[in-house]
Amino acid sequence: MIIFLDNCTTIWFKLVRDPSDHPRVNQAEIDYIKDGGGFADIGEKKTKVKWAHIRLLLTNRQMIEFILVSTP
């Protein structure tokens, strides 16, 4: 199961692009996404992952349960 999810994640990151970087998206479509509240240029605003965020994630009871249940 974990190998399947790992493969899906790899395929997702190789195929999915930001709308502003996609070769078939024109400016009208990007404007439509922005007008609807979407993030068409999310790749331009990269945030740095902070250790405090990782600590909060790993100390979350539901996340710990998910990790324990999903491991073989």
BAVODO-30723 format. One record per atom (N, C-alpha, C, CB): residue number from 0; residue in one letter; chain; atom name; x, y, z. Coordinates in steps of 0.001 Angstrom, whole numbers, padded with zeros to 6 digits. Atoms other than C-alpha are relative to their C-alpha. Glycine has a CB too. Layout:
<atoms>
+-----+---------+--------+-------+---------+---------+---------+
! num ! residuo ! cadena ! atomo !       X !       Y !       Z !
+-----+---------+--------+-------+---------+---------+---------+
! NUM !       A !      A !    CA !       X !       Y !       Z !
...
+-----+---------+--------+-------+---------+---------+---------+
</atoms>
This chain:
<atoms>
+-----+---------+--------+-------+---------+---------+---------+
! num ! residuo ! cadena ! atomo !       X !       Y !       Z !
+-----+---------+--------+-------+---------+---------+---------+
!   0 !       M !      A !     N !  000822 ! -001192 !  000000 !
!   0 !       M !      A !    CA !  000000 !  000000 !  000000 !
!   0 !       M !      A !     C !  000868 !  001259 !  000000 !
!   0 !       M !      A !    CB ! -000936 ! -000003 !  001205 !
!   1 !       I !      A !     N ! -000873 ! -001177 ! -000068 !
!   1 !       I !      A !    CA !  002787 !  002416 !  000885 !
!   1 !       I !      A !     C !  000743 !  000199 ! -001317 !
!   1 !       I !      A !    CB !  001005 ! -000140 !  001158 !
!   2 !       I !      A !     N ! -000694 ! -000109 !  001289 !
!   2 !       I !      A !    CA !  004633 !  001638 ! -002354 !
!   2 !       I !      A !     C ! -000938 !  000592 ! -001040 !
!   2 !       I !      A !    CB !  000524 ! -001385 ! -000468 !
!   3 !       F !      A !     N !  000985 ! -000548 !  000927 !
!   3 !       F !      A !    CA !  001445 !  002361 ! -004294 !
!   3 !       F !      A !     C ! -000157 !  001500 !  000204 !
!   3 !       F !      A !    CB ! -001350 ! -000702 !  000175 !
!   4 !       L !      A !     N !  000148 ! -001425 ! -000283 !
!   4 !       L !      A !    CA !  001007 !  005729 ! -002551 !
!   4 !       L !      A !     C !  001248 !  000783 ! -000385 !
!   4 !       L !      A !    CB ! -000310 !  000214 !  001474 !
!   5 !       D !      A !     N ! -001244 ! -000650 !  000382 !
!   5 !       D !      A !    CA !  004667 !  006555 ! -003114 !
!   5 !       D !      A !     C !  000058 !  000196 ! -001508 !
!   5 !       D !      A !    CB !  001204 ! -000818 !  000478 !
!   6 !       N !      A !     N !  000011 ! -000113 !  001461 !
!   6 !       N !      A !    CA !  004303 !  005843 ! -006828 !
!   6 !       N !      A !     C ! -001002 !  001048 ! -000462 !
!   6 !       N !      A !    CB ! -000325 ! -001352 ! -000639 !
!   7 !       C !      A !     N !  001009 ! -001004 !  000353 !
!   7 !       C !      A !    CA !  001125 !  007939 ! -007014 !
!   7 !       C !      A !     C !  000520 !  001405 !  000273 !
!   7 !       C !      A !    CB ! -001303 ! -000243 !  000781 !
!   8 !       T !      A !     N ! -000557 ! -001307 ! -000346 !
!   8 !       T !      A !    CA !  002893 !  010822 ! -005287 !
!   8 !       T !      A !     C !  001054 !  000424 ! -001013 !
!   8 !       T !      A !    CB !  000605 ! -000029 !  001409 !
!   9 !       T !      A !     N ! -001034 ! -000301 !  000990 !
!   9 !       T !      A !    CA !  005833 !  010623 ! -007685 !
!   9 !       T !      A !     C ! -000628 !  000402 ! -001326 !
!   9 !       T !      A !    CB !  000926 ! -001207 ! -000197 !
!  10 !       I !      A !     N !  000677 ! -000324 !  001263 !
!  10 !       I !      A !    CA !  003535 !  010611 ! -010715 !
!  10 !       I !      A !     C ! -000682 !  001360 !  000104 !
!  10 !       I !      A !    CB ! -001037 ! -001094 ! -000366 !
!  11 !       W !      A !     N !  000682 ! -001284 ! -000194 !
!  11 !       W !      A !    CA !  001532 !  013519 ! -009278 !
!  11 !       W !      A !     C !  000972 !  001168 ! -000146 !
!  11 !       W !      A !    CB ! -000671 !  000046 !  001380 !
!  12 !       F !      A !     N ! -000945 ! -001111 !  000053 !
!  12 !       F !      A !    CA !  004599 !  015729 ! -008814 !
!  12 !       F !      A !     C !  000659 !  000144 ! -001363 !
!  12 !       F !      A !    CB !  001059 ! -000178 !  001054 !
!  13 !       K !      A !     N ! -000585 ! -000104 !  001339 !
!  13 !       K !      A !    CA !  005911 !  014908 ! -012290 !
!  13 !       K !      A !     C ! -000991 !  000546 ! -001020 !
!  13 !       K !      A !    CB !  000503 ! -001358 ! -000455 !
!  14 !       L !      A !     N !  000994 ! -000377 !  000996 !
!  14 !       L !      A !    CA !  002630 !  015565 ! -014122 !
!  14 !       L !      A !     C ! -000714 !  001316 !  000293 !
!  14 !       L !      A !    CB ! -001006 ! -001081 ! -000119 !
!  15 !       V !      A !     N !  000791 ! -001167 ! -000350 !
!  15 !       V !      A !    CA !  000881 !  018346 ! -012232 !
!  15 !       V !      A !     C !  000885 !  001237 !  000037 !
!  15 !       V !      A !    CB ! -000702 ! -000203 !  001351 !
!  16 !       R !      A !     N ! -000750 ! -001260 !  000051 !
!  16 !       R !      A !    CA !  002012 !  021906 ! -012851 !
!  16 !       R !      A !     C ! -000883 !  001125 !  000508 !
!  16 !       R !      A !    CB !  000498 !  000302 ! -001442 !
!  17 !       D !      A !     N !  000761 ! -001197 ! -000301 !
!  17 !       D !      A !    CA !  000987 !  025336 ! -011757 !
!  17 !       D !      A !     C ! -000683 !  000452 ! -001289 !
!  17 !       D !      A !    CB !  000916 !  001127 !  000591 !
!  18 !       P !      A !     N !  000676 ! -000454 !  001218 !
!  18 !       P !      A !    CA ! -001565 !  026786 ! -014168 !
!  18 !       P !      A !     C !  000812 !  001031 ! -000785 !
!  18 !       P !      A !    CB ! -001347 !  000586 !  000355 !
!  19 !       S !      A !     N ! -000785 ! -001016 !  000711 !
!  19 !       S !      A !    CA !  000767 !  029680 ! -014978 !
!  19 !       S !      A !     C !  001178 ! -000605 ! -000756 !
!  19 !       S !      A !    CB !  000507 !  001047 !  000979 !
!  20 !       D !      A !     N ! -001115 !  000661 !  000689 !
!  20 !       D !      A !    CA !  003503 !  027215 ! -016055 !
!  20 !       D !      A !     C ! -000454 ! -001015 ! -001039 !
!  20 !       D !      A !    CB !  000885 ! -000683 !  001005 !
!  21 !       H !      A !     N !  000497 !  001032 !  000905 !
!  21 !       H !      A !    CA !  001262 !  024872 ! -018055 !
!  21 !       H !      A !     C !  000010 !  000514 ! -001439 !
!  21 !       H !      A !    CB ! -001423 ! -000442 !  000408 !
!  22 !       P !      A !     N ! -000117 ! -000485 !  001379 !
!  22 !       P !      A !    CA !  001852 !  025068 ! -021829 !
!  22 !       P !      A !     C ! -001340 !  000235 ! -000695 !
!  22 !       P !      A !    CB !  000798 ! -000976 ! -000803 !
!  23 !       R !      A !     N !  001288 ! -000133 !  000688 !
!  23 !       R !      A !    CA ! -001860 !  024812 ! -022767 !
!  23 !       R !      A !     C ! -000962 !  000991 !  000659 !
!  23 !       R !      A !    CB ! -000659 ! -001341 ! -000077 !
!  24 !       V !      A !     N !  000870 ! -000950 ! -000697 !
!  24 !       V !      A !    CA ! -003260 !  027419 ! -020368 !
!  24 !       V !      A !     C !  000300 !  001401 ! -000502 !
!  24 !       V !      A !    CB !  000190 ! -000085 !  001544 !
!  25 !       N !      A !     N ! -000208 ! -001372 !  000475 !
!  25 !       N !      A !    CA ! -003815 !  030905 ! -021752 !
!  25 !       N !      A !     C ! -000327 !  000994 !  001119 !
!  25 !       N !      A !    CB ! -000875 !  000286 ! -001257 !
!  26 !       Q !      A !     N !  000167 ! -001034 ! -001025 !
!  26 !       Q !      A !    CA ! -004085 !  034203 ! -019869 !
!  26 !       Q !      A !     C ! -001448 !  000129 !  000439 !
!  26 !       Q !      A !    CB !  000498 !  001340 ! -000516 !
!  27 !       A !      A !     N !  001416 ! -000089 ! -000367 !
!  27 !       A !      A !    CA ! -007901 !  034210 ! -019964 !
!  27 !       A !      A !     C ! -000357 ! -001075 !  001034 !
!  27 !       A !      A !    CB ! -000896 ! -000144 ! -001256 !
!  28 !       E !      A !     N !  000267 !  001067 ! -000959 !
!  28 !       E !      A !    CA ! -007980 !  030886 ! -018118 !
!  28 !       E !      A !     C !  000631 !  000302 !  001357 !
!  28 !       E !      A !    CB !  000520 ! -001333 ! -000535 !
!  29 !       I !      A !     N ! -000658 ! -000378 ! -001260 !
!  29 !       I !      A !    CA ! -005493 !  032117 ! -015508 !
!  29 !       I !      A !     C ! -000808 !  001085 !  000708 !
!  29 !       I !      A !    CB !  001451 !  000492 ! -000260 !
!  30 !       D !      A !     N !  000839 ! -001046 ! -000589 !
!  30 !       D !      A !    CA ! -007636 !  035233 ! -014967 !
!  30 !       D !      A !     C ! -001291 ! -000585 !  000567 !
!  30 !       D !      A !    CB ! -000325 !  001075 ! -001044 !
!  31 !       Y !      A !     N !  001225 !  000660 ! -000468 !
!  31 !       Y !      A !    CA ! -010722 !  033009 ! -014624 !
!  31 !       Y !      A !     C !  000255 ! -000726 !  001324 !
!  31 !       Y !      A !    CB ! -000524 ! -000997 ! -001067 !
!  32 !       I !      A !     N ! -000352 !  000699 ! -001241 !
!  32 !       I !      A !    CA ! -008980 !  030921 ! -011948 !
!  32 !       I !      A !     C !  000164 !  001004 !  001135 !
!  32 !       I !      A !    CB !  001299 ! -000825 ! -000181 !
!  33 !       K !      A !     N ! -000216 ! -001018 ! -001034 !
!  33 !       K !      A !    CA ! -007903 !  034043 ! -010045 !
!  33 !       K !      A !     C ! -001306 !  000669 !  000409 !
!  33 !       K !      A !    CB !  000988 !  001054 ! -000493 !
!  34 !       D !      A !     N !  001284 ! -000637 ! -000314 !
!  34 !       D !      A !    CA ! -011368 !  035625 ! -010291 !
!  34 !       D !      A !     C ! -000889 ! -000907 !  000836 !
!  34 !       D !      A !    CB ! -000725 !  000389 ! -001281 !
!  35 !       G !      A !     N !  000785 !  000951 ! -000767 !
!  35 !       G !      A !    CA ! -012892 !  032459 ! -008847 !
!  35 !       G !      A !     C !  000569 ! -000274 !  001379 !
!  35 !       G !      A !    CB ! -000112 ! -001278 ! -000751 !
!  36 !       G !      A !     N ! -000592 !  000187 ! -001323 !
!  36 !       G !      A !    CA ! -010607 !  032610 ! -005813 !
!  36 !       G !      A !     C !  001102 ! -001038 !  000028 !
!  36 !       G !      A !    CB ! -001056 ! -000385 !  000975 !
!  37 !       G !      A !     N ! -001054 !  001012 !  000051 !
!  37 !       G !      A !    CA ! -008103 !  030015 ! -006986 !
!  37 !       G !      A !     C !  001385 !  000620 ! -000004 !
!  37 !       G !      A !    CB ! -000171 ! -000871 ! -001225 !
!  38 !       F !      A !     N ! -001394 ! -000439 ! -000007 !
!  38 !       F !      A !    CA ! -004337 !  030238 ! -006754 !
!  38 !       F !      A !     C !  000659 ! -000448 ! -001290 !
!  38 !       F !      A !    CB !  000765 ! -000559 !  001235 !
!  39 !       A !      A !     N ! -000582 !  000352 !  001291 !
!  39 !       A !      A !    CA ! -003059 !  030304 ! -010311 !
!  39 !       A !      A !     C !  001518 !  000129 !  000010 !
!  39 !       A !      A !    CB ! -000587 !  000875 ! -001095 !
!  40 !       D !      A !     N ! -001448 ! -000224 ! -000036 !
!  40 !       D !      A !    CA !  000446 !  031423 ! -009348 !
!  40 !       D !      A !     C !  000572 ! -000421 !  001342 !
!  40 !       D !      A !    CB !  000328 !  001475 ! -000274 !
!  41 !       I !      A !     N ! -000431 !  000455 ! -001321 !
!  41 !       I !      A !    CA !  000996 !  029423 ! -006179 !
!  41 !       I !      A !     C !  001478 ! -000389 !  000020 !
!  41 !       I !      A !    CB ! -000848 ! -001180 !  000446 !
!  42 !       G !      A !     N ! -001399 !  000400 !  000063 !
!  42 !       G !      A !    CA !  004429 !  028243 ! -007348 !
!  42 !       G !      A !     C !  000958 !  001152 !  000247 !
!  42 !       G !      A !    CB !  000292 ! -000615 ! -001333 !
!  43 !       E !      A !     N ! -000864 ! -001155 ! -000197 !
!  43 !       E !      A !    CA !  005790 !  031775 ! -007125 !
!  43 !       E !      A !     C !  000192 !  000327 !  001480 !
!  43 !       E !      A !    CB ! -000573 !  001204 ! -000724 !
!  44 !       K !      A !     N ! -000061 ! -000316 ! -001424 !
!  44 !       K !      A !    CA !  005114 !  031970 ! -003385 !
!  44 !       K !      A !     C !  000349 ! -001259 !  000777 !
!  44 !       K !      A !    CB ! -001341 !  000599 !  000499 !
!  45 !       K !      A !     N ! -000413 !  001187 ! -000731 !
!  45 !       K !      A !    CA !  007129 !  029173 ! -001872 !
!  45 !       K !      A !     C !  000301 !  000384 !  001444 !
!  45 !       K !      A !    CB !  001235 ! -000663 ! -000665 !
!  46 !       T !      A !     N ! -000236 ! -000255 ! -001409 !
!  46 !       T !      A !    CA !  007066 !  029061 !  001881 !
!  46 !       T !      A !     C !  000977 ! -001026 !  000541 !
!  46 !       T !      A !    CB ! -001318 ! -000028 !  000793 !
!  47 !       K !      A !     N ! -000974 !  000885 ! -000606 !
!  47 !       K !      A !    CA !  009806 !  027585 !  003946 !
!  47 !       K !      A !     C ! -000673 ! -000804 !  001107 !
!  47 !       K !      A !    CB !  001203 !  000799 !  000549 !
!  48 !       V !      A !     N !  000568 !  000852 ! -001033 !
!  48 !       V !      A !    CA !  008830 !  024645 !  006122 !
!  48 !       V !      A !     C !  000774 !  000238 !  001291 !
!  48 !       V !      A !    CB !  000043 ! -001506 ! -000416 !
!  49 !       K !      A !     N ! -000626 ! -000263 ! -001283 !
!  49 !       K !      A !    CA !  009483 !  025419 !  009750 !
!  49 !       K !      A !     C ! -000103 ! -001242 !  000879 !
!  49 !       K !      A !    CB ! -000651 !  001218 !  000691 !
!  50 !       W !      A !     N ! -000012 !  001156 ! -000891 !
!  50 !       W !      A !    CA !  010372 !  022824 !  012360 !
!  50 !       W !      A !     C ! -001180 !  000029 !  000959 !
!  50 !       W !      A !    CB !  001306 ! -000053 !  000782 !
!  51 !       A !      A !     N !  001155 ! -000100 ! -000886 !
!  51 !       A !      A !    CA !  007561 !  024134 !  014539 !
!  51 !       A !      A !     C ! -001240 ! -000602 ! -000656 !
!  51 !       A !      A !    CB ! -000258 !  001465 !  000381 !
!  52 !       H !      A !     N !  001131 !  000576 !  000721 !
!  52 !       H !      A !    CA !  005055 !  023140 !  011845 !
!  52 !       H !      A !     C !  000106 ! -001524 ! -000034 !
!  52 !       H !      A !    CB ! -000071 !  000564 ! -001431 !
!  53 !       I !      A !     N ! -000198 !  001455 !  000021 !
!  53 !       I !      A !    CA !  006554 !  019659 !  011587 !
!  53 !       I !      A !     C ! -000281 ! -000586 !  001376 !
!  53 !       I !      A !    CB !  001437 ! -000354 ! -000450 !
!  54 !       R !      A !     N !  000246 !  000468 ! -001371 !
!  54 !       R !      A !    CA !  006459 !  019295 !  015371 !
!  54 !       R !      A !     C ! -001499 ! -000049 !  000285 !
!  54 !       R !      A !    CB !  000709 !  000916 !  001026 !
!  55 !       L !      A !     N !  001447 ! -000002 ! -000197 !
!  55 !       L !      A !    CA !  002779 !  020274 !  015428 !
!  55 !       L !      A !     C ! -000658 ! -001158 ! -000745 !
!  55 !       L !      A !    CB ! -000599 !  001332 ! -000463 !
!  56 !       L !      A !     N !  000552 !  001092 !  000795 !
!  56 !       L !      A !    CA !  002050 !  017760 !  012698 !
!  56 !       L !      A !     C !  000257 ! -001347 !  000651 !
!  56 !       L !      A !    CB !  000587 !  000019 ! -001401 !
!  57 !       L !      A !     N ! -000362 !  001295 ! -000573 !
!  57 !       L !      A !    CA !  003887 !  014915 !  014397 !
!  57 !       L !      A !     C ! -000535 ! -000213 !  001409 !
!  57 !       L !      A !    CB !  001487 ! -000143 !  000013 !
!  58 !       T !      A !     N !  000582 !  000166 ! -001330 !
!  58 !       T !      A !    CA !  002367 !  015604 !  017808 !
!  58 !       T !      A !     C ! -001523 ! -000001 ! -000034 !
!  58 !       T !      A !    CB !  000489 !  001096 !  000921 !
!  59 !       N !      A !     N !  001447 !  000063 !  000144 !
!  59 !       N !      A !    CA ! -001182 !  015631 !  016455 !
!  59 !       N !      A !     C ! -000459 ! -001447 !  000190 !
!  59 !       N !      A !    CB ! -000445 !  000548 ! -001387 !
!  60 !       R !      A !     N !  000475 !  001350 ! -000327 !
!  60 !       R !      A !    CA ! -003065 !  012633 !  017842 !
!  60 !       R !      A !     C ! -000548 ! -000720 ! -001235 !
!  60 !       R !      A !    CB ! -001083 !  000070 !  001085 !
!  61 !       Q !      A !     N !  000570 !  000629 !  001185 !
!  61 !       Q !      A !    CA ! -004940 !  011977 !  014590 !
!  61 !       Q !      A !     C !  001081 ! -000365 ! -001010 !
!  61 !       Q !      A !    CB ! -001027 !  000922 ! -000644 !
!  62 !       M !      A !     N ! -001080 !  000303 !  000929 !
!  62 !       M !      A !    CA ! -001745 !  012134 !  012524 !
!  62 !       M !      A !     C !  000795 ! -001211 !  000472 !
!  62 !       M !      A !    CB !  000922 !  001209 ! -000161 !
!  63 !       I !      A !     N ! -000705 !  001154 ! -000541 !
!  63 !       I !      A !    CA !  000006 !  009672 !  014826 !
!  63 !       I !      A !     C ! -000818 ! -001265 ! -000247 !
!  63 !       I !      A !    CB !  000279 !  000184 !  001511 !
!  64 !       E !      A !     N !  000870 !  001151 !  000252 !
!  64 !       E !      A !    CA ! -002975 !  007337 !  014516 !
!  64 !       E !      A !     C !  000057 ! -000403 ! -001472 !
!  64 !       E !      A !    CB ! -001453 !  000318 !  000410 !
!  65 !       F !      A !     N ! -000067 !  000288 !  001433 !
!  65 !       F !      A !    CA ! -002879 !  007619 !  010719 !
!  65 !       F !      A !     C !  001321 ! -000682 ! -000351 !
!  65 !       F !      A !    CB ! -000165 !  001294 ! -000820 !
!  66 !       I !      A !     N ! -001315 !  000594 !  000280 !
!  66 !       I !      A !    CA !  000854 !  006825 !  010639 !
!  66 !       I !      A !     C !  000046 ! -001437 !  000518 !
!  66 !       I !      A !    CB !  001135 !  000844 !  000646 !
!  67 !       L !      A !     N ! -000041 !  001350 ! -000567 !
!  67 !       L !      A !    CA !  000440 !  003816 !  012929 !
!  67 !       L !      A !     C ! -000908 ! -000972 ! -000740 !
!  67 !       L !      A !    CB ! -000391 !  000040 !  001460 !
!  68 !       V !      A !     N !  000943 !  000885 !  000693 !
!  68 !       V !      A !    CA ! -002551 !  002430 !  011034 !
!  68 !       V !      A !     C !  000477 ! -000291 ! -001417 !
!  68 !       V !      A !    CB ! -001406 !  000626 ! -000034 !
!  69 !       S !      A !     N ! -000380 !  000180 !  001403 !
!  69 !       S !      A !    CA ! -001046 !  002914 !  007566 !
!  69 !       S !      A !     C !  001311 ! -000764 ! -000182 !
!  69 !       S !      A !    CB !  000111 !  001342 ! -000667 !
!  70 !       T !      A !     N ! -001230 !  000771 !  000133 !
!  70 !       T !      A !    CA !  002260 !  001187 !  008296 !
!  70 !       T !      A !     C ! -000286 ! -001483 !  000150 !
!  70 !       T !      A !    CB !  001035 !  000448 !  001035 !
!  71 !       P !      A !     N !  000280 !  001452 ! -000064 !
!  71 !       P !      A !    CA !  002343 ! -002570 !  007698 !
!  71 !       P !      A !     C !  000559 ! -000665 !  001234 !
!  71 !       P !      A !    CB !  000558 ! -000688 ! -001213 !
+-----+---------+--------+-------+---------+---------+---------+
</atoms>
